[in-house]
Amino acid sequence: MGSALLVNGGNYLYNLLLGRLLGPEAFADAALLVTLLLVLSFVGMTFQLATTKFAVLFSDETWVAFKNTMYRYALVFGVFTGILVLLFSKNLQALFNTQNHYMFMIFAVAIPLYFVMSVNRGRFQGKHDFRKLAGTYQTEMWSRLLLTFALLLLVPFEPGVLIAVGIAVSFIFGLFPSDFKGVQLFSKSKLASVDLRQVWIFIGLTAGYELTQIIINNSDILLVKHYFNDKDAGLYSSLALIGRVVYFVAWMFVMLLMPTVIQKQKDGEPTAPVLFKYVFFIGGLSTFIVFVCFLFPNLIITLMFGDAYLSIAHLLWKYALATSLFAVSNIFAYYFLSLNQYSPVILSGLLGFSQVALIMLYHDNLETVVHMQIIAMVILLVAQLLFFIIKNKKDSSALKKQNNPVY
C-alpha cells in the first residue's frame, strides 16, 4: 500500500507537471496519451487478475502450464492490438484532433510489452510477493517520469511524440524485477480441458468488466476531446486528473482485496467482512476528498495547475463526487468478480454504455458532461447495493434450509 501511494503520487506529479509545462491546449494531446495508457492498463488488468486468481488456485504442473499459457496469450494479443493501432494511427489522429499520428505509432510498438508485464504482476500479486509487485510499478513510474521530462526539456520536438517515447520506454523498465526462468511460450505441457475452460470463462468475464471500466473511467475525456476545442479539452483533463485521485487511492485496496477474498472463499471463511472493511475505508476517504474540493476549489486548482485552469474550479467537487461513487461501486464489483458472481459485470456494462449515451446526447457545456456522469454513477452504486442485499438474503435462506431440512 505504501508503494501504491508512492506510485500514484508519482503518476499524479507526472500529469501535474505536464499540465503546467505545456498549458491547456498542448496538454490536451498529452492527456489523450495518458488516457490511452489508462485504457491499456485496464485491458492489461484482464491478464493480471486472471493470473492472480489462478496463482492462488493452481499449483505444481497445473500452475506451470497455466503460467506458460498466460504469457503466450498476452504476447499474441499484444502483438495483434499493436498492429491494429499501427494500421489505424492516422484514423486516430483524425478522430481525436491530434497534431500528428506518430505518437500513436510509437505507442503501438510498446503494447505487447505492457501485456507481458501485466502477467508478471499477476504472478506476484497471486503469490503475495508484494516486494516484486511493488518493484515493477516503481520502475515503470520513475522511468516514465524522469525520461519524459528529460526529453521535453532537452529535445526540441513535438511534445506528443516525446511523451509517447517516454511511455513506451517505461514499459521496458516495468518488466523488472521479474523472473522468466522456466517460462516456455510454446511448451508441450498443456492445461487440462476443464481447467482451460475455467480460465477462459474468467478471462472473458473479466475482459467484459474491464471494458466497462475503460468506458466509465475514460469515455468522458475521449468524448470531450472529440466534442470540444483544445482549450476546453485541456481544462477538462485537468479537472479529471484532480477528481480521479479517489480512484487511484481506491485501486491499492483492490490490489489487496482480490487475493484475500479468493483465499478466504477457498478456505471456507466468510468474505463479507473484507468487503465491508474496504467499503468503509474508500467511503470515508472519498467523503473527505469531496468535502475538501467543495471548500477549496480555487486553491487546489491554482496549486496543482496554475491560474490558467481556474475557470474549471467550480466543477471540481462535482467531478470528485462522480469518481467517488464509481470508486465505491468498483469495490463491490471486484468483490463479486472474486466470488465468480458475474451479474454485476453485465450491470456495469449496461450503465457504462448509458454514461456514453448520456454524454453524447447532452454535452452543451462541461458542467452538463459532469452532471451526466453523476447520474450514471448514482444508478450504478444503487444497483450494486441492491444486488448485494438480494444475494445475501438468498444465501441466508439457502443456509437456513440446509440447517433445518424438512422431511
N, C-alpha and C positions, 0 to 999 in steps of 0.2 A: 504493500500500500504506500509505503514511503517512496519507493521508486516510481510508482504510478503518479504520485503527486508531482515528483520532480519532472517526469517526462511530460505530463500535461502542462506543467508550468513552462517548460522549455518550448513546447509547441505553441503555447499561448504567446510567449515572448517573440517567437518566430513571426507569428501573424501580426502582432502589435508593431514590431519593428518594420515589417513590410508596409503596413498602413502608414506609418509616419514617414518612411523614406520615400515612398512612391506617390503619395497623395491619392485622393478619392478616385480619379479617373484611371490612372495606371494600376491602382490596387484592384480594380475590377477584374483584370486578367489574372493577376496573382491569386486572388480569392477563388477564381474559377479553377485554377490548378490545384489549390488546396482542397476545394470541394471534390474534384475528381480523385484526389488522394483519399479522401474520406469514403467516397464511393468504393474505391478499390479495397479499402480496409474492411468494409462491410462484406464484400464478396469473399475476401480472404478469411473472414471470420467463419464462413461455412467450413473451410478446411480446418481451421484452428479448433472450432468447437467439436467437430466430428472426431478429430484426433484426440482431443481432451476426453470426450466421453468414453471412447473405446480403449484409451490408455488405462482407464480405471477398470473396464470390464474384461479386457482381453489380457492374456498372459502367455508366456512361453512361445511355442511355434506360431500360435494364432496371432500373437502380437507382432512377431517379426513379419509374417505375411501381410498383416494389415498395414504396418508401417511402410513397407515397400510399395504397397498398393496406393497409399495416400500420396507418397512422393510422386509416383507415376501420374496419378490423376492431376495433381497440382501443376506439374510441368506441362502436360499436354494441354490442359485448359488454359494455362498462362500463355503458351505459345499461340494458341488459337485466338484468344482475346487480343493479344498484342498485334497479331496480323490484321484483325478487323479494325482496330483503332488506327493502324498504319494506313490501311487502304482508304479509310473514310476521314482522314485527317483534314482534308480541305472542306469536306461537308461539315465537320465540327467547327471549323473556323467560321463558316458562313452562319451556322446555327447560333453560335454564341458571340458573334461580332468581335472576334479577337484580331490582334494586329497581324498575326501570321499563323501558319499551320505547323511550323517546325516544332513548336513546343509539344504538340500532340504526338508527333513522330518520335521525339526523344522519350516521352512518357511511355509510349507503346513498347519500345525496346526493353524497358526495365520491368514490365508487368510480370513475366514469368518468375523473376527473382522474388517478387513480393509473395507469390503463392507458395513457393518453396519455403520462404521464411515463415509463413503462416503455419505450415505443418510443423516446422521446428518448434514454434511457440506452443502449439497444441500438445506436443510431446512433453515439454517442460511443465505446462500447466496441469496436465493429467497426472503426471508423476510427482506433482508437488515440488518440483525442482525450481523454486521461485528465484533462486540466485541467478540461474542461467536465463530464466524468463525475463527477469529484470534487466539482465545484461544486454539482451538482444534489443529491447526497447531503448535502452540508453545509447547504444552505439548508433542506432538508426537516427534518433532525435538529435544527438550532438553533432553528428557528421552533417546532417541536413542544415542545421542552424549555422554552423561555422563556415561550411563550404559555400552555401548560398550567398551569405553576406560578403564573403571574400570575393566572390565573383561579381556581385553587384557593385562593390566599391572599387574593384581593380580593373574590371573588363568593360570597356565601352561598347556594350551590345544591348539588344532589345531585352528588357527585364524578363518577359515571359519565357524566353528561351533559356536564360541563365537560371531561373528558378526551376525549370524542368530538368536541367542538368543536375542541380543540387539534389532534387528529389530522387532522380534515377541513381545517382552515386550512393545516396544514403541507403538504398535497398541492398547494395553490396555489403556495406558495413553492418547492416541489420542481420546478415547471415551469421554473424559471430556474436557471442560464442555459440558453437554448435558441435555436433558430433555426428558425422556422416559415416562413421565406421560401421560396416555391416549392412549399409543400405544398398540394395541391388534393385535398380529400377525394373529390370526385366528378369527377375528371379523366377525360377520354376516353381517355387513354393507359392501356392495359391490359397486364398481363403475358402473355407467350406461354403457351399451354396447358401446354407441357412444363415451363416454369418455375413456373407456378402449382401444378401437381401436386407438384413438388418441395417447394415451400413448404408446401403443405397436409400432406404426409406428415410433414415435420419438425415443424410445429406440433402435429399430432395426437399424435405420439410424445413430443414434449417436454411437452405438456399431460398426457399419461399419466404421465410421470415426475414432473412437478411435483405431480401429485395424490398420488403415493406419498410425496413429500417432506412434503406437508401432513399426510398420515395419520401418518407416522412421527414427525414433529417436533412435532405439536400435539395428536394424539389423546389423549395421556396427560393433558394439562391439562384438555381438554374433558370427558373421561370422569371424572376426579377431581372436577371441578366438578359433574358430574351425580350421582355416587355418594356423595360425602362432604359433610359440613356445611361452612359457610363458613370456619370456622377452619382445618379440615384442608386445604381447598382453597387458602386463602391461604398456609399453611405450605408446601404442595407447590409452589405457584407461585414462592415464594422459592427453594426448592431447585432447581427447573428453571431459574430465571434464572441462578443461580451456575454450575450444571453446564453450561449451554449456552455459556459463554464460549469453549469449544473450537470449537463450531460457528461462532460469529461470526468468530473469527480464521481458521478454515479457509475461510470464504467469500471472503476477499480473495484467496486463492490461486486459487480457482475463477475469479474475475473475470479473472485473467491467463492461466489455463490454457487456456480455450476458444479465444480468438482465436489463441493461439500454436500450439496443436495443429492447428487448421483451416488456418492459413497453412503450416505445415510439411508437412502432407499435400498441400496444393495444389502446393507446390514440390518434392514427391517426396523429402522428407527424413525420416529416422527420427523417430518421435514418442514411442517408449517412454522414452527418456532424460528427456523432460519429465515424464512420469508419475512415474518413479522419484524425481526431484528433489522434487516436491511431496508425494509419499507420505512421503518421508524427513522433510521439514520438519514436516508435520502429525503424523506418528507420534511424533517426538521431543518436540514441543510438548505433545501430548496426554499422553504418559507423565509429563512433568514436572508438569502440572496435576493429574492424578490422584494423584500421589505427594504433592503439597502438600496436597490436600484430605484425604488419608488421615492425614497427620501433624497438621494444624492445623484440624480442622473447626469446633471451638467458636470459635476466634479469628476465622476467616473469617466465620462466621455473625454473630457479635457485631459485628464491624467494619462489615459490609455492611448488616445489617438490624436488629440490636439483640437484647437478651436475650429478647424476646417470641417469637423464632423458634428458640431453642436446642434445642427438643425434636426438631427435624428434622436436627440436625447429624450424627448417626451415619450418615445415608444419603447424605451429600454426595459421598463418594468413589465410591460405587456409581453414583450418577446421572452423575457425571463420566465414569466408565468407559463407561457405555452411550452417552453422547454422543460420546465419543472413537471408539468402534467405528463409530458412524454416520458421523462426520466422515471417517474414512479410507476407508470404503466409498463415500462420496459422491464422493471424488476419482476413484476408479475409474469410477463411473457416468457422471460428466460427461466423462471421457476417452473412454469408449465412445460416448457420445452425440455427441461432436465428430466421431468417425470413422464415424458412421452405423451403428454396431453397436447394435441395439436390443433384443437378448435381455436384457441387464441391466435394462432398463426394466421388462419383464414380470416378471423375477425380483424386483425391488424392490417391485413392486406386490403380488405374492403375499405377500411377507414383511411388507409394511406392513399388509395386512389381517390377517395372522396375529398381529401385535402387538396390534391392536384386539381380536381374538377372545380372546387370552390375558388381556388386562386385564379384558374383560367377564366371563370365566369365573372369574378369580382376582383378587379385589380386597378381600380380608378386611381388609387394612390397607395403609398407604402403602408399607411395605417390600416387600410382595408385588408391588405395581404396578411398583416399580423392578426387582425381580428378573425379571419377565416381559419387560421391555424389554431387559435384558442378554442373556437367552436369544435373543430375536428378532434382536438386533444381531450376536451372535456368528455365528449361522447366515447372516445377510446377508453379512458380511465374508468368511467362508469360501467362500460361493458365488461372490462376485465374484472372489476369488483363483483359484478353480478355473477359472472361465470365462476369465480372462486367460491362465492356463497352457495350457489346451487350445487356445485361439485362437492363441497363439504357436507351439505345436507344429504346428498345421495350416498356418500361414503359412510356417513354416520348411520343412516338407515340400513345399509347393507351389513354393517358391523353388528347392529342390534339383532338383525335376523339371523346372523351367523351364530351369535352368542345365545339366542333364545329360539332354537328351532321349534317348529310346530309339527307334531306327529299326528 
